[in-house]
Amino acid sequence: MQSNTHTNLAFRIATVLQHLGIEGLPRNYELVFEALTGNSPDLARELRSLGPVKTQEALDGIGRRYLPHHFEGSLLEARSGQVQQELQSILSLLDEEKSALTRYGSIISQAARVFEANDVTDTAALTRSLQSVSSATHTREAQSAMLASKVVEKSQKLEEVQREAAAANAARFVDTLTGLGNRRVFNKELANVYEKSGLPDLCGIAFADIDRYETIAAVPNLLEPVLKKIGELIQAMFGEKDLACRFDRGRFGFIFRTADETEIMRLVDRLRDRLRGLPVVHPVSGKRAAPISFSVGICMSKEARTADALIAFAEQALGMAKASGGDNVSVHGVANVSQVPKDWLIYR
């Protein structure tokens, strides 16, 4: 069933690309995928706003905002060129300073020779030498101040490039709609759990799926604010130690940096309770919509020898939770069933 769904979606995306005359590039495919699956309503609206003719330039303009990972090479090249230009400017300024110092040194040496002649009666020559040194010194001070100002300006531009690069790098790991992490950062963090040889770090992961997602997505202008509210709720609940991500559609992933299963269950229950109390108002009728609920699948790292196995076990647990009717939690490999609340679906 899932394979057929993915095949049908791939066929739909290929058909849309062909129908709109869009070249079948990977970045174009992902743009259309995000639009068709409802992962990013803002992106879908911007695509529609392009009209019937969608040029590659216009598509790339949208892609740079929503899919920055496809443009890392060009961004890096542009920043590298900008950094090189600023550094070259600083080198040119330093060369000018070196030449100015050489000229200033020549004036000082010439004045020194006049004073070494010990002809105190030639007051005119001494006065001219003093005036020359004084004028050169004032000029040198002004040039040094200007150089310092320009170097500071160039340094600030380099710092700005560095900040932009850091922001672009961080954006690669953020879900733009909710502000949570994305699947890329989830996979990266999970790889860190299993990077050591032998046993993985002790932790637990959870996959969560919004129950009745299709019903919510079918209501115009409802899905995006719901996802944003869920993102805000999750960000307010989770600290820096744990990782919360949105994968796509109504699917979320969590990595809990604790080996305490009871603590993970407490956090998940707390999230589910707060989610039910989330105010969701129908955009047309103004009536409050049905409470939102999560189906959740959990697995501890001690139950899996590899990251792939951990993901598979958590996916299976999520499937069990959804198969039970939703708004439920399934835990893979629970060691002590007596510690689990009654409304949790347990399997081994």
Secondary structure as a PSIPRED ss2 file (coil, helix, strand):
# PSIPRED VFORMAT (PSIPRED V4.0)

   1 M C   1.000  0.000  0.000
   2 Q H   0.000  1.000  0.000
   3 S H   0.000  1.000  0.000
   4 N H   0.000  1.000  0.000
   5 T H   0.000  1.000  0.000
   6 H H   0.000  1.000  0.000
   7 T H   0.000  1.000  0.000
   8 N H   0.000  1.000  0.000
   9 L H   0.000  1.000  0.000
  10 A H   0.000  1.000  0.000
  11 F H   0.000  1.000  0.000
  12 R H   0.000  1.000  0.000
  13 I H   0.000  1.000  0.000
  14 A H   0.000  1.000  0.000
  15 T H   0.000  1.000  0.000
  16 V H   0.000  1.000  0.000
  17 L H   0.000  1.000  0.000
  18 Q H   0.000  1.000  0.000
  19 H H   0.000  1.000  0.000
  20 L C   1.000  0.000  0.000
  21 G C   1.000  0.000  0.000
  22 I C   1.000  0.000  0.000
  23 E C   1.000  0.000  0.000
  24 G C   1.000  0.000  0.000
  25 L C   1.000  0.000  0.000
  26 P H   0.000  1.000  0.000
  27 R H   0.000  1.000  0.000
  28 N H   0.000  1.000  0.000
  29 Y H   0.000  1.000  0.000
  30 E H   0.000  1.000  0.000
  31 L H   0.000  1.000  0.000
  32 V H   0.000  1.000  0.000
  33 F H   0.000  1.000  0.000
  34 E H   0.000  1.000  0.000
  35 A H   0.000  1.000  0.000
  36 L H   0.000  1.000  0.000
  37 T H   0.000  1.000  0.000
  38 G C   1.000  0.000  0.000
  39 N C   1.000  0.000  0.000
  40 S C   1.000  0.000  0.000
  41 P H   0.000  1.000  0.000
  42 D H   0.000  1.000  0.000
  43 L H   0.000  1.000  0.000
  44 A H   0.000  1.000  0.000
  45 R H   0.000  1.000  0.000
  46 E H   0.000  1.000  0.000
  47 L H   0.000  1.000  0.000
  48 R H   0.000  1.000  0.000
  49 S H   0.000  1.000  0.000
  50 L C   1.000  0.000  0.000
  51 G C   1.000  0.000  0.000
  52 P C   1.000  0.000  0.000
  53 V C   1.000  0.000  0.000
  54 K C   1.000  0.000  0.000
  55 T C   1.000  0.000  0.000
  56 Q H   0.000  1.000  0.000
  57 E H   0.000  1.000  0.000
  58 A H   0.000  1.000  0.000
  59 L H   0.000  1.000  0.000
  60 D H   0.000  1.000  0.000
  61 G H   0.000  1.000  0.000
  62 I H   0.000  1.000  0.000
  63 G H   0.000  1.000  0.000
  64 R H   0.000  1.000  0.000
  65 R H   0.000  1.000  0.000
  66 Y H   0.000  1.000  0.000
  67 L C   1.000  0.000  0.000
  68 P H   0.000  1.000  0.000
  69 H H   0.000  1.000  0.000
  70 H H   0.000  1.000  0.000
  71 F H   0.000  1.000  0.000
  72 E H   0.000  1.000  0.000
  73 G H   0.000  1.000  0.000
  74 S H   0.000  1.000  0.000
  75 L H   0.000  1.000  0.000
  76 L H   0.000  1.000  0.000
  77 E H   0.000  1.000  0.000
  78 A H   0.000  1.000  0.000
  79 R H   0.000  1.000  0.000
  80 S H   0.000  1.000  0.000
  81 G H   0.000  1.000  0.000
  82 Q H   0.000  1.000  0.000
  83 V H   0.000  1.000  0.000
  84 Q H   0.000  1.000  0.000
  85 Q H   0.000  1.000  0.000
  86 E H   0.000  1.000  0.000
  87 L H   0.000  1.000  0.000
  88 Q H   0.000  1.000  0.000
  89 S H   0.000  1.000  0.000
  90 I H   0.000  1.000  0.000
  91 L H   0.000  1.000  0.000
  92 S H   0.000  1.000  0.000
  93 L H   0.000  1.000  0.000
  94 L H   0.000  1.000  0.000
  95 D H   0.000  1.000  0.000
  96 E H   0.000  1.000  0.000
  97 E H   0.000  1.000  0.000
  98 K H   0.000  1.000  0.000
  99 S H   0.000  1.000  0.000
 100 A H   0.000  1.000  0.000
 101 L H   0.000  1.000  0.000
 102 T H   0.000  1.000  0.000
 103 R H   0.000  1.000  0.000
 104 Y H   0.000  1.000  0.000
 105 G H   0.000  1.000  0.000
 106 S H   0.000  1.000  0.000
 107 I H   0.000  1.000  0.000
 108 I H   0.000  1.000  0.000
 109 S H   0.000  1.000  0.000
 110 Q H   0.000  1.000  0.000
 111 A H   0.000  1.000  0.000
 112 A H   0.000  1.000  0.000
 113 R H   0.000  1.000  0.000
 114 V H   0.000  1.000  0.000
 115 F H   0.000  1.000  0.000
 116 E H   0.000  1.000  0.000
 117 A C   1.000  0.000  0.000
 118 N C   1.000  0.000  0.000
 119 D C   1.000  0.000  0.000
 120 V C   1.000  0.000  0.000
 121 T C   1.000  0.000  0.000
 122 D C   1.000  0.000  0.000
 123 T H   0.000  1.000  0.000
 124 A H   0.000  1.000  0.000
 125 A H   0.000  1.000  0.000
 126 L H   0.000  1.000  0.000
 127 T H   0.000  1.000  0.000
 128 R H   0.000  1.000  0.000
 129 S H   0.000  1.000  0.000
 130 L H   0.000  1.000  0.000
 131 Q H   0.000  1.000  0.000
 132 S H   0.000  1.000  0.000
 133 V H   0.000  1.000  0.000
 134 S H   0.000  1.000  0.000
 135 S H   0.000  1.000  0.000
 136 A H   0.000  1.000  0.000
 137 T H   0.000  1.000  0.000
 138 H H   0.000  1.000  0.000
 139 T H   0.000  1.000  0.000
 140 R H   0.000  1.000  0.000
 141 E H   0.000  1.000  0.000
 142 A H   0.000  1.000  0.000
 143 Q H   0.000  1.000  0.000
 144 S H   0.000  1.000  0.000
 145 A H   0.000  1.000  0.000
 146 M H   0.000  1.000  0.000
 147 L H   0.000  1.000  0.000
 148 A H   0.000  1.000  0.000
 149 S H   0.000  1.000  0.000
 150 K H   0.000  1.000  0.000
 151 V H   0.000  1.000  0.000
 152 V H   0.000  1.000  0.000
 153 E H   0.000  1.000  0.000
 154 K H   0.000  1.000  0.000
 155 S H   0.000  1.000  0.000
 156 Q H   0.000  1.000  0.000
 157 K H   0.000  1.000  0.000
 158 L H   0.000  1.000  0.000
 159 E H   0.000  1.000  0.000
 160 E H   0.000  1.000  0.000
 161 V H   0.000  1.000  0.000
 162 Q H   0.000  1.000  0.000
 163 R H   0.000  1.000  0.000
 164 E H   0.000  1.000  0.000
 165 A H   0.000  1.000  0.000
 166 A H   0.000  1.000  0.000
 167 A H   0.000  1.000  0.000
 168 A H   0.000  1.000  0.000
 169 N H   0.000  1.000  0.000
 170 A H   0.000  1.000  0.000
 171 A H   0.000  1.000  0.000
 172 R C   1.000  0.000  0.000
 173 F C   1.000  0.000  0.000
 174 V E   0.000  0.000  1.000
 175 D C   1.000  0.000  0.000
 176 T C   1.000  0.000  0.000
 177 L C   1.000  0.000  0.000
 178 T C   1.000  0.000  0.000
 179 G C   1.000  0.000  0.000
 180 L C   1.000  0.000  0.000
 181 G E   0.000  0.000  1.000
 182 N C   1.000  0.000  0.000
 183 R H   0.000  1.000  0.000
 184 R H   0.000  1.000  0.000
 185 V H   0.000  1.000  0.000
 186 F H   0.000  1.000  0.000
 187 N H   0.000  1.000  0.000
 188 K H   0.000  1.000  0.000
 189 E H   0.000  1.000  0.000
 190 L H   0.000  1.000  0.000
 191 A H   0.000  1.000  0.000
 192 N H   0.000  1.000  0.000
 193 V H   0.000  1.000  0.000
 194 Y C   1.000  0.000  0.000
 195 E C   1.000  0.000  0.000
 196 K C   1.000  0.000  0.000
 197 S C   1.000  0.000  0.000
 198 G C   1.000  0.000  0.000
 199 L C   1.000  0.000  0.000
 200 P C   1.000  0.000  0.000
 201 D C   1.000  0.000  0.000
 202 L C   1.000  0.000  0.000
 203 C C   1.000  0.000  0.000
 204 G E   0.000  0.000  1.000
 205 I E   0.000  0.000  1.000
 206 A E   0.000  0.000  1.000
 207 F E   0.000  0.000  1.000
 208 A E   0.000  0.000  1.000
 209 D E   0.000  0.000  1.000
 210 I E   0.000  0.000  1.000
 211 D C   1.000  0.000  0.000
 212 R C   1.000  0.000  0.000
 213 Y H   0.000  1.000  0.000
 214 E H   0.000  1.000  0.000
 215 T H   0.000  1.000  0.000
 216 I H   0.000  1.000  0.000
 217 A H   0.000  1.000  0.000
 218 A H   0.000  1.000  0.000
 219 V C   1.000  0.000  0.000
 220 P C   1.000  0.000  0.000
 221 N C   1.000  0.000  0.000
 222 L C   1.000  0.000  0.000
 223 L H   0.000  1.000  0.000
 224 E H   0.000  1.000  0.000
 225 P H   0.000  1.000  0.000
 226 V H   0.000  1.000  0.000
 227 L H   0.000  1.000  0.000
 228 K H   0.000  1.000  0.000
 229 K H   0.000  1.000  0.000
 230 I H   0.000  1.000  0.000
 231 G H   0.000  1.000  0.000
 232 E H   0.000  1.000  0.000
 233 L H   0.000  1.000  0.000
 234 I H   0.000  1.000  0.000
 235 Q H   0.000  1.000  0.000
 236 A H   0.000  1.000  0.000
 237 M H   0.000  1.000  0.000
 238 F C   1.000  0.000  0.000
 239 G C   1.000  0.000  0.000
 240 E C   1.000  0.000  0.000
 241 K C   1.000  0.000  0.000
 242 D C   1.000  0.000  0.000
 243 L E   0.000  0.000  1.000
 244 A E   0.000  0.000  1.000
 245 C E   0.000  0.000  1.000
 246 R E   0.000  0.000  1.000
 247 F E   0.000  0.000  1.000
 248 D E   0.000  0.000  1.000
 249 R C   1.000  0.000  0.000
 250 G C   1.000  0.000  0.000
 251 R E   0.000  0.000  1.000
 252 F E   0.000  0.000  1.000
 253 G E   0.000  0.000  1.000
 254 F E   0.000  0.000  1.000
 255 I E   0.000  0.000  1.000
 256 F E   0.000  0.000  1.000
 257 R C   1.000  0.000  0.000
 258 T C   1.000  0.000  0.000
 259 A C   1.000  0.000  0.000
 260 D C   1.000  0.000  0.000
 261 E H   0.000  1.000  0.000
 262 T H   0.000  1.000  0.000
 263 E H   0.000  1.000  0.000
 264 I H   0.000  1.000  0.000
 265 M H   0.000  1.000  0.000
 266 R H   0.000  1.000  0.000
 267 L H   0.000  1.000  0.000
 268 V H   0.000  1.000  0.000
 269 D H   0.000  1.000  0.000
 270 R H   0.000  1.000  0.000
 271 L H   0.000  1.000  0.000
 272 R H   0.000  1.000  0.000
 273 D H   0.000  1.000  0.000
 274 R H   0.000  1.000  0.000
 275 L H   0.000  1.000  0.000
 276 R H   0.000  1.000  0.000
 277 G C   1.000  0.000  0.000
 278 L C   1.000  0.000  0.000
 279 P C   1.000  0.000  0.000
 280 V C   1.000  0.000  0.000
 281 V E   0.000  0.000  1.000
 282 H C   1.000  0.000  0.000
 283 P C   1.000  0.000  0.000
 284 V C   1.000  0.000  0.000
 285 S C   1.000  0.000  0.000
 286 G C   1.000  0.000  0.000
 287 K C   1.000  0.000  0.000
 288 R E   0.000  0.000  1.000
 289 A C   1.000  0.000  0.000
 290 A C   1.000  0.000  0.000
 291 P C   1.000  0.000  0.000
 292 I C   1.000  0.000  0.000
 293 S C   1.000  0.000  0.000
 294 F E   0.000  0.000  1.000
 295 S E   0.000  0.000  1.000
 296 V E   0.000  0.000  1.000
 297 G E   0.000  0.000  1.000
 298 I E   0.000  0.000  1.000
 299 C E   0.000  0.000  1.000
 300 M E   0.000  0.000  1.000
 301 S H   0.000  1.000  0.000
 302 K H   0.000  1.000  0.000
 303 E H   0.000  1.000  0.000
 304 A C   1.000  0.000  0.000
 305 R C   1.000  0.000  0.000
 306 T C   1.000  0.000  0.000
 307 A H   0.000  1.000  0.000
 308 D H   0.000  1.000  0.000
 309 A H   0.000  1.000  0.000
 310 L H   0.000  1.000  0.000
 311 I H   0.000  1.000  0.000
 312 A H   0.000  1.000  0.000
 313 F H   0.000  1.000  0.000
 314 A H   0.000  1.000  0.000
 315 E H   0.000  1.000  0.000
 316 Q H   0.000  1.000  0.000
 317 A H   0.000  1.000  0.000
 318 L H   0.000  1.000  0.000
 319 G H   0.000  1.000  0.000
 320 M H   0.000  1.000  0.000
 321 A H   0.000  1.000  0.000
 322 K H   0.000  1.000  0.000
 323 A H   0.000  1.000  0.000
 324 S C   1.000  0.000  0.000
 325 G C   1.000  0.000  0.000
 326 G C   1.000  0.000  0.000
 327 D C   1.000  0.000  0.000
 328 N C   1.000  0.000  0.000
 329 V E   0.000  0.000  1.000
 330 S E   0.000  0.000  1.000
 331 V E   0.000  0.000  1.000
 332 H E   0.000  0.000  1.000
 333 G C   1.000  0.000  0.000
 334 V C   1.000  0.000  0.000
 335 A C   1.000  0.000  0.000
 336 N C   1.000  0.000  0.000
 337 V H   0.000  1.000  0.000
 338 S H   0.000  1.000  0.000
 339 Q H   0.000  1.000  0.000
 340 V C   1.000  0.000  0.000
 341 P C   1.000  0.000  0.000
 342 K C   1.000  0.000  0.000
 343 D C   1.000  0.000  0.000
 344 W E   0.000  0.000  1.000
 345 L E   0.000  0.000  1.000
 346 I E   0.000  0.000  1.000
 347 Y E   0.000  0.000  1.000
 348 R C   1.000  0.000  0.000
